[in-house]
Amino acid sequence: MSDLTGRTTIVVGALDPFGYEWEFSQPIAVTHECRSVERTIRMTEAESLFGEEHVRRHRETNGEVGHIWHGSKVLLLTTKGRNSGEPRTTPLAYDRVGDNFVVLASNGGAPAHPGWYRNLAKEPQVEVQVKGEVFRAHARTATGAERQRLWTLAARQHPDLNRYQARTEREIPVVVLEHTCAAAHDTTIRGGTG
């Protein structure tokens, strides 16, 4: 679709680390009153990343590309598939609180929890990559006063979270990733291949 400036937007089918679809502009040529005008919208490489491509570039560059995405910090969370047993890696926006990392299972306010959350609910031992640091972690869902405190901190950084919560009847889980030990050479989750 085009707006009055001649900018064309497309909807990307992949979900981003916040769990919703984005519209973004691509370089295009537009015709206006019988003359051609070249209009280019520039994006950083990281801003154009989604899903598996985000995971691949983040790993290849130790987070040089992909750690900062649309102004948010992104980590890679690898869970064990609850049905397949295969490793599943998801880029997720995070906040750091003390020694722990906090992610939210917002799924854009969808009625169901995201797959990565359902995976870690079955197997809470996960692998986390933050920039070039890869480590094992234990994932747990915050409850009560801790959940409220962490939600408030996260919502200050990511205002859309309150809108997501309003969209759904489920309580959006706040997940704490507790560092357990270094995993740079531990292949029990990722299988050593990424």
N, C-alpha and C positions, 0 to 999 in steps of 0.2 A: 504494500500500500504506500502511497505517497502523500506527503503533506504539502502545504502551499510553498514551502521552500525548495521543493524538488527532492528532498531527502527521502530515500526509500528505506523502510524498516522491514525487517523480517523477524518472525518469531522462531526462536531456536527451540527445537524439540527437547533438548536435554535439560535436566534440572541443574540449577547452580548450587553452590554450597549453602545457600539459604533455603533451598527447596522450592524455588519458583522459577517460571520461565521468564526470560529476558527478551526485550526487543532491542536490537542494536543496528546501527547503520553500517552499510558497506559502501565502498567506493562505487559511484555510479556516474553515468553521463545523462544529463537531462536536456531536453530541447525546450527552449522558451522563445516564443515569437520568431520562429524560423532560424534561430541561431543556436548552435550547440554550446553548452556551458559544461565544463568538467567540474564536478563537485566531489571532493574527496574528504571523507571523515576518517581521521586517524584514530587508531586504537592501539594500545600496547598489546604485545603478544599475549600477556597474561589475561587481559580483559576479554580476549576472544576464546579463551579456553573453557571447555565444558566436559564433564564426565571423564571417560577414559583418556582423552587427550590431555586433560588437566593433570591426571595422575601421572601419565607418561612424562610430560615435560617437567613436572615438579620433581620426579625422581631423577631424570636425566641431569637436571641442573642443581640438585640439592636445594630446591626451593628458590633459586635465583629467579626462575620464572615460575610463577604460580603461588608463591607464599603470600604475596599481596594481590588481592583480586577485588577490583572495584572498591578499593579503600579498606577492605577487611583482611585480617590475617586468616590464612587457611592452612589446616593440617591435613594429613592423609590418615584416615582410620581404616585399618584392615581388620575385618571380622571374619569368622568362620561361618560359611553359609549354613543356615539352620537345617536345610534339606539336603543340599549337595555336599556339604563338608568342605567345599572349595573356598579358597581365600577370596574375599570381596573387598575392594578398596574404594573408599568414597572420600572425595575432598569435602571438608566441612569448615565453615567459619568457626573460630574459637576465641575464647578469652582465657587468659592465664590468671589463676588465682593461687597465689603462693607457689607451691611446687606442682600444683595440679593444672590440668587443662579442662575447660568446660565447653561442651557442645550442647546444642539444643535440637531435639528431634521434632522440629516444627513441621516438616514436610509441607511447607507453604500454607499451613492451616487445613490440610486435607483431613478427611475423617479418620484415616488409618495412619498408624505409626509408619515411618519409613522402614524399608527393608533392613538397613544397617542396624537400626534400633532393635528390631525383632531378632536379628542375628545375635547381638550381644546380650539380649535378655536370656537367650538359651546358653550362650558361652561367653562369659564376661572377660575372659582373657583375650586381649587384643594387642595389635601392634599399632604404634603411632609414629608418624614421621612429621617432625617440625623442622623445616628447612632441611639441613643435612643430618640431623640427629634422628636416629631410629631407635625406638625402645619398646619394651613390653610394658603393658599397663593393665590394670584391673579397672573395668568400667562398672560404675554403680549409678543408680538413679537417686538423685538427691530428693529428700522429702522434707516436709514441715518447714521450719524456720530457715533451714539451710537452703531449701529450694527457693523460697521467697527471696532470700538475700541474693542468691546467684541470679535469679530471674531479673531482679531489679537492676543488678550490675549489667547484665547482658542487654536488657532493653534500653539502657542508656546508650550503648554502643550501636545497637541494631533496633531502631524504633519500630520497624515493621513487625517485630515479634508480638507486640500487643494486638496488632491487627490480625495476625495469624491466629492468636488464641481466640479472638472474637469470632473467627470463622468456623471454629470447630467445637464440638461438645466435649471432646477428650481433653484431658489436661496434658499440655505439651511437656514431655519429659525433659528435665535438665540432667545431663549426664556428666559425671565427674570422672575424668580419666586419671587414675592414680599411678604414677610412675612406679614400676616394680623392679626392673633391672635393665641393663643395656641389652640390645638385641641386634646389633649390627651384623653379627654372624649367626644369630639364632634363626633357623628357618622353619620353626614349627608352625607358624601361621601362614607366612607367605610362600612357603615351599622353596625359597631360594631363588625364584625366577622373577619376582616382582609382580 
